[in-house]
Amino acid sequence: MATLTIRLPDAHRDRLAAMAAQRGLSMNKLMEELSVRALAEHDTEMRFRMRAARGDTGRGLKLLAELDRGHAQADLGGLVRLSIDMTWPIRATLLPRLVESVMKELELCQHDLREEHTRREHDHIRVFGMLDPHNRVPDKVKFYVEYDVDGHPRVIPVEGSLDLESGDTPLLLIVLESPHTCEYDGSVARPVGPARGTTGTNIESELGGLLHASRNLIGTVPCGTRVAVANPVQFQASLHAVHGGSLQKRGFAALRDAVWQCIWSLEEIRHDFGTRVRRFNPTWIINACTGGSYGWGKVNGAVSEWLLNAEIGCQIYATTHPALWQRSPPRLSSLSKVDLNHATADEMQRILIGVGAKVAERLVDARRIRPFQSTQDVRRRVDGIGSSFFMANNRRLRLEIFA
């Protein structure tokens, strides 16, 4: 057996140790398993590249053409293939992934497809008009905050329009994954604005109570604060205009998630969302995308990760989708990352898991003597802080400060 010494940041070493403990392995055995997996992946890639180099392009295209003819003649048992006809400039990169993502779900809705956006072509269903750039649902300021005589905040709908870029009053930005049917005037060719229908009604009736209940976390939201709503994906990812199915049914929700993730995976879409968010210059952001898990589900987790990495420069929180607020009162969960060398004791208690008043006080006292240099340094100097603390707060800590 050979010996290999690896230099890793303390944070990486701690996470590997936690992984090994979770799997019931020693660190040596874990590294051996990871190296075997890496070598197997490398060998597979090399074999593919060698075979690709020896391949015949003409013969491959001929075989694909024969397969297409075979599929056209075969009985597909009711399962149809989806193709997209769109004018969005990212068509070439989006099409293959979109087809692959939604094929398994499309069979649930193929018998009730709207002629306005679909056309059958042999065993294909062609969907068109859904991703036209003119059909984007625009971001809008929908409400503003007032206070009643008891000092409780309430949300008032905006009459007309308010300037998104006005610097006179703070702005609270609510992020919702993509537009629903209510956000259009009868057709996806006539987008109106975000958060209409039940979603908008619940924001109006419940957001004031959420802000009041979360005042120890978010602070006092000033009177006159504008409340804007924006969609990371400004197209109807649910394809409801195509199938008309309810998102309460698991298949249609899975279809929405697959299409949404496919569109969101494109750099052009994420860059556009970043440009819009920075133009808002928000004081607070609430990620209310669908997905559950208070910001770390399938869809809202992707948005949470992007918001944290984008360094927007404001407080970021997560909650459930407003469509659920009447059935289950919402609560806020902070997504902001904490710098243990600079955060106040109150911030640590509000944001970090497992930190009460005593632990927060110990952290502040310890760094006052000498700033923390590594995760190992924190664990060594502060009672009550161990590997489980860093595992539980992995997404809440700015580990780069320990370098």
N, C-alpha and C positions, 0 to 999 in steps of 0.2 A: 504494500500500500504506500502511495506517495502522500506527502504533506504539502498542502497549499495554504498560504497565508493571504487573507483578503482584508483590505482596509475599507471599512464602511463607516458612514456617519452613524452616530449613536442612535439616532431615531430609526434608521433602517435596521440596525442590529436588534433593537428592542422589538420591532415589529416581526422580524424573523424569529426571534425567541418566542414571542407570543404564538406565532403560527405553528412552530414546532410543538409547543406545549399543548395547543388545541388538538393537534393530530396525534399526540402521544409519542412523539419522536424526539431523539436527541438532535442537537444542532448539526452534528456531523451527518446523521442519517437524512435530515431534511435537505442539506446541501447536496448530498449524493443523489437524492431523488430529483431535485431541480436540475442538476447537471445532466442526468440521464434524459430528462424531458427535453432540455435545450438541444442536446446532441441529436436526439431523434428528429426534432423539428428541422434541424440543420441538414441532416442526411436526406430527409424527405424533399426539402427544397432543392438540394443539389441534384437528386435523381430527376426531379421534374425539369430542372434547367437543362440537364444533359439530354433528356428525351426530347424536350422542346427544340433543342439545337439540331437534333437529327430528324425532326419532323418534316413533313411535306405539306405546305400550306394549301396547295391546290387540292390534294387528296382530302384534307380536313374539311374544307369548304364543301366538297362534293358529298361527304358523309353527312354533314349538317343539312344539306338540301334534301337528301334522301330521308332523314329523320323528320323534317318538316312535312314532307309529302305523306309519310306514314301517319303522323299525328292528324293530318287533315282528313285521312280516310278512316281513322279509328273511332270507335265509340268511346267517348270520354266519360261516360256515366254521369252526364249532367254538369261536370266540372268545366268551367270555361276559363280561358286565358284573358288577361287584361292587358290592354295596351293604352298608352296615353298619347293624345295629340294635343300639344300645347305650344304656346308662343313664348313662354319664359325662356330666356337665353341659356339656362342650365339644362336644357332638355337632354342632351347627349349623356350627361353624367347621371341624371335622375332616373331616366327611364328603366334601365336594367334593374336597379335596386328596388324601385317601386313595384315593378312586376313581380319580382321574387318575394317581396315582403307581403303582398296582399293576396297572392293566388290561393292560399289555403283558406282564407276567410271569405273570398268573393262568392263561393258557392252558396253561402247562407242567404244571399240577397239577389241572386241572378234572375229569379222569376218575377221580380217587381222593379225592373229598372226603368228609369224615366227616359223617354225618347228625346227630351230636350238636350240631354248630355251624353247619350249613348247611341251606338249603332252596332248592330250585330254584323259580323263579317265571318262567315263560316263558323269556326269554333272559337273565334275571338269576340270580345266585346271591346269596342273602341270608346274610350271616355274622352270627351273633349270640352274645352272651355273652363275647366276647373282651376287651372294654374295660369290663367292669363294675367299678366302683371296689372292690367286695368281693373281686375277683380279683387285687388287687395282691400281688406277692411282697414280703414285709416284709424290711427290712434286719436283719442279724444279726451279732453277734460270733461268728465261726466257730472261731477259733484263738487261741492265745497263744504267745509266744516263750519258749523255754528255751535253755540252753546246755549242750553236752555236756562231757565231761571235757577235751577238747582245745580248748575255748573257741569252738567253732563253733555258730552259732545253729541251732535246729531248731524246727519248728512243730508244736504239739500241738493236736489237736482239743479243743474245749470240751465238757465234759460238762454237760448242762443248758443254762443260759443265763447270760450275763454282762450287766451293765448297760451299755448304749450310752453313757449320759451320766455314768458314773462318772469322777470326776476324779482317782482314786488312781493310775492307771497311764496311760502314753501310749497312744495309739491310732493304728494304721496302717490307713488306709482303702483297700481295693482296689475300684476302680470297674469294673463289667462292664456292657456296653450294655443288656441286657434279659434276662429269664429264658428258659431253655430248657425242654425237656420234663421233664427230671429235677427241676426246681424245683417240680413239682406232684405231688400224690398221685393220679395217674391221670386227673385232669381239671383244666382251668384254673379250675374252680369250687372247687378245693381246693389253694390255694397253700401251700407249706411254708416255703421259705427259699431264699436265693441260693447259688450255687456248690455244687451237689450233683453227683453223677455224676463224669465224667472231670475236669471243671473243678475240683471240690473236691479230688479225689484228687491232681491235679497240684500244686495250691497247697500241700497238706500235704507232698508229697514234695520239691518243688523250691524253695519260697520261702526256706527256710533257706539253701540254697546261693546263691540270688540276693542275699540280704542280706549274706552273707559276701563274695561277689565284689564287691559294690558298697559296701563299708565306707568306701573312700576318698571316695566320692561322697555317700553318705547319712549317714555317721557310724555309730557303734555304737548299735544298737537295744537298749535296756535289757531285761534279763530281766523277764518278766511283761507285756511289751507286748501289748495286745489287738489282734487282727487282725479287722477287720469288713469285710463285703462289702455293697455297695449297687449298685442298678441305677438309672441316670438315668431310664430308662423301665421302670416296674414291671409292664408288661403284656407278653405274649408277642408281640413284634413279628414274629417269624418266621412266625406263623400256622401253626405245625407241627400244632397240634391240628385244623386245618382240612384240610391236604393230606397230612401224614405224610411229606413228602419230605425228603431229606437235604440239609443245608446245604453239603455238599461239592460239590453240583451248582451250577453258576453261576447258574442261573435262580432257584433257591430262595434263594440268598444275596442275589441282587439284590432279590428280593421282600422279604426281611427288612430290607435297607438302606433300601428305599423307604418301607416302613411305619414303620420306626424314625425316619427323618428327618422324616417327616410329623408324627408325634406329638411329637418333640422340638422342632419348629418352633413349637409352641404355648407362649405365655408362661406359661400355668397350669402346665404340666409343668415348665418350667425353674425357675419360682419354687418349686414344691414340692420339687424336688431341692435347691435352694439352702437351703431351710429345714432339710431333713434333714441336709445336710452340716455346716451350722453347729451343729446340735444335737450332732453327734458330737464337735466340737472336736478334729479330728485333728491329730497332730503331723506326719504324712506322708500324702500321697495318692499312690497309684499308679494311673494311668489304664491299665487293661489291657483296654479295649474292643477289639472286632475292628476291623480296618482296615489293619493293617500300618503301615509308615513310622514306627514308634516314636512314635506320638502325633499324627501329622499325616496320617492317611488320611481316608477319607470319613466314617466314623462316629466313630472316636476323635478325629479332628481337630476335629469340632464340640464334643466334650466338653473337649478340651484348651483350645480357645479360650474356652469358657465358664469353665473353672476359673481361667485366667489373668486374665480380666476381672472375676471375682467377688471377687477380693481376699480369699480365705479366711484368709490369715494363717498358712500353713504351707508346708513344702517339697512341691513337686509334681513327680512323675516320670511317665514313661511306659514301657511295655514291651509285648510281644506278648500275645495272649490266652492264658490258662493252658492252653487245650486244645492248644496247640502246644508246651508246655514240655518234654514228653518227647522230641519229635522234634528240637527245636532249643533248646539251653540259652538261657534268656532273659538279657537284660541291661537295665539301667536307663539311661534318658536323661532328663536334667533338663529340666523345663519352666519352672523358676523364672526370673524376669526379673532381670537384673543391673543394679545402679545403679553406673555407673563412678565415681561420686564417693564411694561408700561401700564397695563390695565389696572383700574381701581379695584378695590375689594368688592364694591357693589357690582361692577361689570362681571367679575369672575363668578359671583353667586348667581347672577341672572342668566348667564350664558353657558357656563360649564356644568357638566354633569358630575355630581358627587362632591361639589364644593359648597360647604356651608360657611358660616361666619368665622368659625375658628380656623378652618383650613385656609380661607382667604387671608386672614390676618397673618398666619404663619408665612404664606407666600410673600406678602408685602414686606414683612419684617426681614425675611431672608434676603430678598433682592436689595433691600435698603443697605445691607452690609456689603453686598457684592452682587452685581448682576449675574443672572444665570448664564452659564456657558454651554450647557448641553442638557439633554433630558436626564442623563445619568446624574448630572449636578443637581437638578431639581429633586430627584428621588433621594439622593444622599442627604440633602440638607433640610428637607421638609417632611415632617412626620405626616402620615396619611396620604402620601403621594407614591403610587407604585405603577407597575406596568399596566394594570387594569384602568388607571386614570387616563393614560395616554391612548389606550385602545378605545375607550368610551368617547373621548373627546378628539379623536383623530381629525374630524372635519371642522372642529371649532378652534383649533390651535394653529398659530402661525409658527410652525416648527423651524422655519428658516431663520428665525431670530436667534436660535441657539448656535448657529455656525460660528 
